Amino acid sequence: MSGHSLRIDRIECGGHGVCAELLPELIELDEWGYPILRDTHVTAELLGHARRAVAACPVLAMRLDRVVRQKSGRT
């Protein structure tokens, strides 16, 4: 089982807000314009939008990581 996880480097972030415009389903802005992740898990439906948001970040403060989850042997 695999998926993707979204991360934001809050130290590098300049608060431009581009990410929230491109991915409002997962990112909202605080009162100063800095992103807050509603969820770090990126669904397959949002993967393209997440990739665009990561690529559009002016200071490259976002990262999309592939996550591989092991299937549980339990039934």
MMTF fields as JSON, N, C-alpha, C and O atoms, coordinates in Angstrom:
{
  "mmtfVersion": "1.0.0",
  "mmtfProducer": "UNKNOWN",
  "numBonds": 299,
  "numAtoms": 300,
  "numGroups": 75,
  "numChains": 1,
  "numModels": 1,
  "chainsPerModel": [1],
  "groupsPerChain": [75],
  "chainIdList": ["A"],
  "bondAtomList": [4, 2, 8, 6, 12, 10, 16, 14, 20, 18, 24, 22, 28, 26, 32, 30, 36, 34, 40, 38, 44, 42, 48, 46, 52, 50, 56, 54, 60, 58, 64, 62, 68, 66, 72, 70, 76, 74, 80, 78, 84, 82, 88, 86, 92, 90, 96, 94, 100, 98, 104, 102, 108, 106, 112, 110, 116, 114, 120, 118, 124, 122, 128, 126, 132, 130, 136, 134, 140, 138, 144, 142, 148, 146, 152, 150, 156, 154, 160, 158, 164, 162, 168, 166, 172, 170, 176, 174, 180, 178, 184, 182, 188, 186, 192, 190, 196, 194, 200, 198, 204, 202, 208, 206, 212, 210, 216, 214, 220, 218, 224, 222, 228, 226, 232, 230, 236, 234, 240, 238, 244, 242, 248, 246, 252, 250, 256, 254, 260, 258, 264, 262, 268, 266, 272, 270, 276, 274, 280, 278, 284, 282, 288, 286, 292, 290, 296, 294],
  "bondOrderList": [1, 1, 1, 1, 1, 1, 1, 1, 1, 1, 1, 1, 1, 1, 1, 1, 1, 1, 1, 1, 1, 1, 1, 1, 1, 1, 1, 1, 1, 1, 1, 1, 1, 1, 1, 1, 1, 1, 1, 1, 1, 1, 1, 1, 1, 1, 1, 1, 1, 1, 1, 1, 1, 1, 1, 1, 1, 1, 1, 1, 1, 1, 1, 1, 1, 1, 1, 1, 1, 1, 1, 1, 1, 1],
  "groupList": [{"groupName": "MET", "atomNameList": ["N", "CA", "C", "O"], "elementList": ["N", "C", "C", "O"], "formalChargeList": [0, 0, 0, 0], "bondAtomList": [1, 0, 2, 1, 3, 2], "bondOrderList": [1, 1, 2], "singleLetterCode": "M", "chemCompType": "L-PEPTIDE LINKING"}, {"groupName": "SER", "atomNameList": ["N", "CA", "C", "O"], "elementList": ["N", "C", "C", "O"], "formalChargeList": [0, 0, 0, 0], "bondAtomList": [1, 0, 2, 1, 3, 2], "bondOrderList": [1, 1, 2], "singleLetterCode": "S", "chemCompType": "L-PEPTIDE LINKING"}, {"groupName": "GLY", "atomNameList": ["N", "CA", "C", "O"], "elementList": ["N", "C", "C", "O"], "formalChargeList": [0, 0, 0, 0], "bondAtomList": [1, 0, 2, 1, 3, 2], "bondOrderList": [1, 1, 2], "singleLetterCode": "G", "chemCompType": "PEPTIDE LINKING"}, {"groupName": "HIS", "atomNameList": ["N", "CA", "C", "O"], "elementList": ["N", "C", "C", "O"], "formalChargeList": [0, 0, 0, 0], "bondAtomList": [1, 0, 2, 1, 3, 2], "bondOrderList": [1, 1, 2], "singleLetterCode": "H", "chemCompType": "L-PEPTIDE LINKING"}, {"groupName": "LEU", "atomNameList": ["N", "CA", "C", "O"], "elementList": ["N", "C", "C", "O"], "formalChargeList": [0, 0, 0, 0], "bondAtomList": [1, 0, 2, 1, 3, 2], "bondOrderList": [1, 1, 2], "singleLetterCode": "L", "chemCompType": "L-PEPTIDE LINKING"}, {"groupName": "ARG", "atomNameList": ["N", "CA", "C", "O"], "elementList": ["N", "C", "C", "O"], "formalChargeList": [0, 0, 0, 0], "bondAtomList": [1, 0, 2, 1, 3, 2], "bondOrderList": [1, 1, 2], "singleLetterCode": "R", "chemCompType": "L-PEPTIDE LINKING"}, {"groupName": "ILE", "atomNameList": ["N", "CA", "C", "O"], "elementList": ["N", "C", "C", "O"], "formalChargeList": [0, 0, 0, 0], "bondAtomList": [1, 0, 2, 1, 3, 2], "bondOrderList": [1, 1, 2], "singleLetterCode": "I", "chemCompType": "L-PEPTIDE LINKING"}, {"groupName": "ASP", "atomNameList": ["N", "CA", "C", "O"], "elementList": ["N", "C", "C", "O"], "formalChargeList": [0, 0, 0, 0], "bondAtomList": [1, 0, 2, 1, 3, 2], "bondOrderList": [1, 1, 2], "singleLetterCode": "D", "chemCompType": "L-PEPTIDE LINKING"}, {"groupName": "GLU", "atomNameList": ["N", "CA", "C", "O"], "elementList": ["N", "C", "C", "O"], "formalChargeList": [0, 0, 0, 0], "bondAtomList": [1, 0, 2, 1, 3, 2], "bondOrderList": [1, 1, 2], "singleLetterCode": "E", "chemCompType": "L-PEPTIDE LINKING"}, {"groupName": "CYS", "atomNameList": ["N", "CA", "C", "O"], "elementList": ["N", "C", "C", "O"], "formalChargeList": [0, 0, 0, 0], "bondAtomList": [1, 0, 2, 1, 3, 2], "bondOrderList": [1, 1, 2], "singleLetterCode": "C", "chemCompType": "L-PEPTIDE LINKING"}, {"groupName": "VAL", "atomNameList": ["N", "CA", "C", "O"], "elementList": ["N", "C", "C", "O"], "formalChargeList": [0, 0, 0, 0], "bondAtomList": [1, 0, 2, 1, 3, 2], "bondOrderList": [1, 1, 2], "singleLetterCode": "V", "chemCompType": "L-PEPTIDE LINKING"}, {"groupName": "ALA", "atomNameList": ["N", "CA", "C", "O"], "elementList": ["N", "C", "C", "O"], "formalChargeList": [0, 0, 0, 0], "bondAtomList": [1, 0, 2, 1, 3, 2], "bondOrderList": [1, 1, 2], "singleLetterCode": "A", "chemCompType": "L-PEPTIDE LINKING"}, {"groupName": "PRO", "atomNameList": ["N", "CA", "C", "O"], "elementList": ["N", "C", "C", "O"], "formalChargeList": [0, 0, 0, 0], "bondAtomList": [1, 0, 2, 1, 3, 2], "bondOrderList": [1, 1, 2], "singleLetterCode": "P", "chemCompType": "L-PEPTIDE LINKING"}, {"groupName": "TRP", "atomNameList": ["N", "CA", "C", "O"], "elementList": ["N", "C", "C", "O"], "formalChargeList": [0, 0, 0, 0], "bondAtomList": [1, 0, 2, 1, 3, 2], "bondOrderList": [1, 1, 2], "singleLetterCode": "W", "chemCompType": "L-PEPTIDE LINKING"}, {"groupName": "TYR", "atomNameList": ["N", "CA", "C", "O"], "elementList": ["N", "C", "C", "O"], "formalChargeList": [0, 0, 0, 0], "bondAtomList": [1, 0, 2, 1, 3, 2], "bondOrderList": [1, 1, 2], "singleLetterCode": "Y", "chemCompType": "L-PEPTIDE LINKING"}, {"groupName": "THR", "atomNameList": ["N", "CA", "C", "O"], "elementList": ["N", "C", "C", "O"], "formalChargeList": [0, 0, 0, 0], "bondAtomList": [1, 0, 2, 1, 3, 2], "bondOrderList": [1, 1, 2], "singleLetterCode": "T", "chemCompType": "L-PEPTIDE LINKING"}, {"groupName": "GLN", "atomNameList": ["N", "CA", "C", "O"], "elementList": ["N", "C", "C", "O"], "formalChargeList": [0, 0, 0, 0], "bondAtomList": [1, 0, 2, 1, 3, 2], "bondOrderList": [1, 1, 2], "singleLetterCode": "Q", "chemCompType": "L-PEPTIDE LINKING"}, {"groupName": "LYS", "atomNameList": ["N", "CA", "C", "O"], "elementList": ["N", "C", "C", "O"], "formalChargeList": [0, 0, 0, 0], "bondAtomList": [1, 0, 2, 1, 3, 2], "bondOrderList": [1, 1, 2], "singleLetterCode": "K", "chemCompType": "L-PEPTIDE LINKING"}],
  "groupTypeList": [0, 1, 2, 3, 1, 4, 5, 6, 7, 5, 6, 8, 9, 2, 2, 3, 2, 10, 9, 11, 8, 4, 4, 12, 8, 4, 6, 8, 4, 7, 8, 13, 2, 14, 12, 6, 4, 5, 7, 15, 3, 10, 15, 11, 8, 4, 4, 2, 3, 11, 5, 5, 11, 10, 11, 11, 9, 12, 10, 4, 11, 0, 5, 4, 7, 5, 10, 10, 5, 16, 17, 1, 2, 5, 15],
  "groupIdList": [1, 2, 3, 4, 5, 6, 7, 8, 9, 10, 11, 12, 13, 14, 15, 16, 17, 18, 19, 20, 21, 22, 23, 24, 25, 26, 27, 28, 29, 30, 31, 32, 33, 34, 35, 36, 37, 38, 39, 40, 41, 42, 43, 44, 45, 46, 47, 48, 49, 50, 51, 52, 53, 54, 55, 56, 57, 58, 59, 60, 61, 62, 63, 64, 65, 66, 67, 68, 69, 70, 71, 72, 73, 74, 75],
  "secStructList": [7, 3, 3, 3, 3, 3, 3, 3, 7, 6, 6, 6, 7, 7, 7, 7, 7, 2, 2, 2, 2, 2, 7, 6, 6, 6, 3, 3, 3, 7, 6, 6, 1, 7, 3, 3, 3, 1, 7, 1, 3, 3, 7, 4, 4, 4, 2, 2, 2, 2, 2, 2, 2, 2, 2, 2, 7, 6, 6, 7, 7, 3, 3, 3, 3, 3, 3, 3, 7, 7, 7, 7, 1, 7, 7],
  "xCoordList": [0.844, 0.0, 0.899, 1.874, 0.59, 1.419, 0.546, -0.647, 1.16, 0.478, 1.504, 2.697, 1.038, 1.933, 1.601, 0.458, 2.631, 2.501, 3.054, 4.11, 2.357, 2.746, 3.391, 2.897, 4.505, 5.192, 5.516, 5.747, 5.529, 5.904, 7.004, 6.881, 8.075, 9.165, 8.77, 8.908, 8.284, 7.754, 8.846, 8.545, 10.094, 11.19, 11.48, 11.717, 11.463, 11.726, 10.545, 10.736, 9.334, 8.121, 8.114, 8.404, 7.78, 7.699, 6.281, 6.071, 5.3, 3.918, 3.307, 2.481, 3.691, 3.165, 1.732, 0.985, 1.337, -0.04, -0.379, -1.534, 0.601, 0.345, -0.162, -1.058, 0.392, 0.006, -1.483, -2.165, -1.97, -3.378, -4.303, -5.419, -3.854, -4.65, -4.743, -5.789, -3.654, -3.615, -4.134, -4.52, -4.145, -4.556, -5.398, -5.025, -6.522, -7.344, -7.964, -8.399, -8.007, -8.557, -7.687, -8.191, -6.391, -5.482, -4.795, -4.266, -4.796, -4.029, -4.906, -5.609, -4.86, -5.492, -4.408, -3.323, -4.69, -3.704, -4.082, -5.259, -3.069, -3.332, -3.499, -3.473, -3.666, -3.937, -2.765, -2.945, -1.576, -0.404, -0.085, 0.873, -0.895, -0.7, 0.175, 0.577, 0.48, 1.303, 0.408, -0.678, 0.863, 0.02, -0.136, 0.775, -1.326, -1.647, -2.184, -3.144, -1.563, -2.018, -3.221, -3.155, -4.319, -5.489, -5.234, -5.704, -4.471, -4.111, -2.829, -2.646, -1.944, -0.703, -0.849, -0.049, -1.858, -2.087, -2.706, -3.726, -2.075, -2.562, -3.227, -2.586, -4.513, -5.236, -4.828, -4.246, -5.131, -4.82, -5.509, -4.953, -6.705, -7.453, -6.774, -6.89, -6.076, -5.428, -3.942, -3.287, -3.406, -1.97, -1.475, -0.439, -2.17, -1.763, -1.761, -0.841, -2.785, -2.86, -1.725, -1.133, -1.433, -0.349, 0.996, 1.825, 1.215, 2.463, 2.608, 3.694, 1.513, 1.547, 1.832, 2.6, 1.231, 1.459, 2.912, 3.509, 3.48, 4.888, 5.793, 6.719, 5.529, 6.357, 6.224, 7.169, 5.066, 4.822, 5.308, 5.309, 5.718, 6.169, 7.391, 8.414, 7.293, 8.393, 9.696, 10.768, 9.622, 10.843, 11.123, 11.977, 10.402, 10.588, 10.486, 11.301, 9.48, 9.295, 8.375, 8.148, 7.845, 6.937, 7.61, 8.477, 7.183, 7.735, 6.629, 5.784, 6.652, 5.706, 6.501, 7.309, 6.272, 7.015, 6.13, 4.938, 6.726, 6.022, 6.11, 7.179, 4.983, 4.91, 4.468, 3.453, 5.238, 4.885, 4.472, 5.237, 3.257, 2.735, 2.688, 2.272, 3.109, 3.074, 1.653, 0.951, 1.241, -0.063, 0.062, 1.048, -0.931, -0.95, -1.303, -2.177, -0.632, -0.914, -2.139, -2.527, -2.742, -3.908, -5.169, -5.282, -6.1, -7.405, -8.511, -9.678],
  "yCoordList": [-1.169, 0.0, 1.245, 1.294, 2.231, 3.436, 4.675, 4.59, 5.814, 7.092, 8.199, 7.964, 9.397, 10.543, 11.394, 11.457, 12.037, 12.891, 14.278, 14.397, 15.3, 16.681, 17.275, 17.1, 17.982, 18.648, 20.08, 20.383, 20.948, 22.349, 22.7, 22.453, 23.275, 23.769, 25.174, 26.133, 25.287, 26.566, 27.623, 28.816, 27.212, 28.182, 28.794, 29.998, 27.974, 28.462, 29.217, 30.075, 28.913, 29.493, 31.009, 31.551, 31.678, 33.133, 33.66, 34.873, 32.766, 33.194, 33.814, 34.721, 33.349, 33.907, 33.456, 34.17, 32.292, 31.82, 31.101, 30.733, 30.894, 30.214, 28.799, 28.335, 28.116, 26.735, 26.623, 25.706, 27.542, 27.499, 27.806, 27.291, 28.629, 28.909, 27.679, 27.421, 26.919, 25.756, 24.478, 23.539, 24.437, 23.218, 23.549, 23.194, 24.223, 24.625, 23.446, 23.598, 22.27, 21.094, 20.643, 20.03, 20.938, 20.489, 21.619, 21.402, 22.837, 23.926, 25.152, 25.583, 25.702, 26.994, 27.927, 27.476, 29.19, 30.166, 30.701, 30.894, 30.936, 31.552, 33.063, 33.552, 33.788, 35.228, 36.031, 37.186, 35.445, 36.126, 35.669, 36.141, 34.746, 34.262, 33.041, 32.681, 32.392, 31.182, 29.944, 29.939, 28.901, 27.72, 26.855, 26.709, 26.292, 25.3, 24.088, 24.2, 22.939, 21.719, 21.158, 20.905, 20.965, 20.307, 18.816, 18.172, 18.281, 16.869, 16.725, 17.428, 15.838, 15.628, 14.541, 14.475, 13.69, 12.613, 13.185, 13.874, 12.888, 13.37, 12.2, 11.184, 12.342, 11.287, 11.266, 12.226, 10.186, 10.053, 11.151, 11.632, 11.544, 12.579, 13.946, 14.757, 14.203, 15.503, 15.509, 16.544, 14.381, 14.278, 15.275, 15.905, 15.431, 16.399, 17.816, 18.582, 18.18, 19.52, 19.737, 20.815, 18.704, 18.802, 18.99, 19.78, 18.277, 18.435, 19.848, 20.426, 20.399, 21.784, 22.773, 23.717, 22.571, 23.47, 23.42, 24.455, 22.219, 22.068, 22.768, 23.481, 22.566, 23.164, 24.684, 25.375, 25.208, 26.649, 27.432, 28.663, 26.756, 27.46, 28.325, 27.799, 29.652, 30.543, 30.304, 30.643, 29.729, 29.5, 28.011, 27.647, 27.154, 25.699, 25.163, 24.348, 25.631, 25.229, 24.026, 23.56, 23.521, 22.374, 21.134, 21.21, 19.982, 18.719, 17.674, 17.616, 16.86, 15.762, 14.47, 14.191, 13.685, 12.436, 11.24, 11.231, 10.244, 8.978, 8.17, 8.047, 7.628, 6.845, 5.436, 5.242, 4.462, 3.056, 2.477, 2.486, 1.974, 1.379, -0.134, -0.66, -0.801, -2.263, -2.733, -2.171, -3.764, -4.373, -5.189, -5.895, -5.081, -5.865, -7.311, -7.577, -8.234, -9.652, -10.129, -11.292, -9.239, -9.6, -9.615, -8.878, -10.449, -10.511, -10.205, -10.209],
  "zCoordList": [0.0, 0.0, 0.0, 0.749, -0.814, -0.842, -0.968, -1.256, -0.748, -0.842, -0.808, -0.999, -0.566, -0.501, 0.72, 1.172, 1.231, 2.4, 2.072, 1.452, 2.479, 2.215, 3.464, 4.577, 3.258, 4.375, 3.988, 2.818, 4.974, 4.764, 5.75, 6.949, 5.237, 6.081, 6.523, 5.764, 7.743, 8.224, 8.382, 8.378, 8.52, 8.626, 7.26, 7.156, 6.215, 4.86, 4.262, 3.4, 4.704, 4.124, 4.265, 5.332, 3.174, 3.183, 3.313, 3.312, 3.424, 3.603, 2.359, 2.469, 1.188, -0.064, -0.339, -1.008, 0.16, 0.031, -1.255, -1.468, -2.116, -3.389, -3.144, -3.848, -2.167, -1.879, -1.531, -1.989, -0.737, -0.334, -1.507, -1.567, -2.425, -3.623, -4.515, -5.109, -4.613, -5.493, -4.842, -5.538, -3.531, -2.822, -1.585, -0.467, -1.783, -0.627, 0.121, 1.262, -0.516, 0.144, 1.318, 2.259, 1.271, 2.325, 3.079, 4.169, 2.504, 3.112, 3.316, 2.402, 4.507, 4.778, 5.31, 5.677, 5.353, 5.82, 7.196, 7.498, 8.024, 9.32, 9.135, 8.005, 10.208, 10.11, 9.543, 9.158, 9.486, 8.928, 7.508, 6.897, 6.988, 5.625, 5.495, 4.388, 6.614, 6.581, 6.54, 7.121, 5.855, 5.659, 6.899, 7.715, 7.002, 8.019, 7.263, 6.501, 7.475, 6.817, 7.555, 8.758, 6.838, 7.424, 7.568, 8.506, 6.608, 6.615, 5.817, 4.824, 6.222, 5.486, 4.43, 3.497, 4.566, 3.598, 2.321, 2.364, 1.193, -0.106, -0.813, -1.083, -1.111, -1.818, -3.286, -3.791, -3.954, -5.38, -6.196, -7.183, -5.79, -6.494, -6.401, -7.319, -5.312, -5.104, -5.447, -5.323, -5.872, -6.109, -7.157, -6.95, -8.252, -9.277, -8.761, -9.05, -7.994, -7.409, -6.404, -6.346, -5.618, -4.635, -5.34, -4.889, -6.43, -7.179, -7.73, -7.698, -8.234, -8.75, -7.629, -7.818, -6.478, -5.345, -4.887, -4.592, -4.827, -4.432, -5.439, -5.054, -6.72, -7.776, -7.824, -8.203, -7.445, -7.534, -6.322, -6.352, -5.262, -4.06, -4.397, -4.835, -4.195, -4.569, -3.813, -4.315, -2.619, -1.828, -1.614, -0.806, -2.338, -2.268, -0.839, -0.408, -0.119, 1.275, 1.44, 2.557, 0.321, 0.397, -0.166, -1.036, 0.36, -0.103, -0.13, 0.763, -1.16, -1.298, -1.243, -2.128, -0.203, 0.009, -0.299, 0.01, -0.906, -1.13, 0.158, 0.756, 0.574, 1.809, 1.445, 0.775, 1.894, 1.672, 2.998, 3.963, 3.039, 4.269, 4.118, 3.085, 5.136, 5.141, 5.415, 6.256, 4.698, 4.996, 6.272, 6.486, 7.095, 8.33, 8.018, 7.193, 8.67, 8.47, 9.226, 9.122, 9.98, 10.792, 9.944, 8.965, 10.326, 9.641, 10.586, 10.193]
}
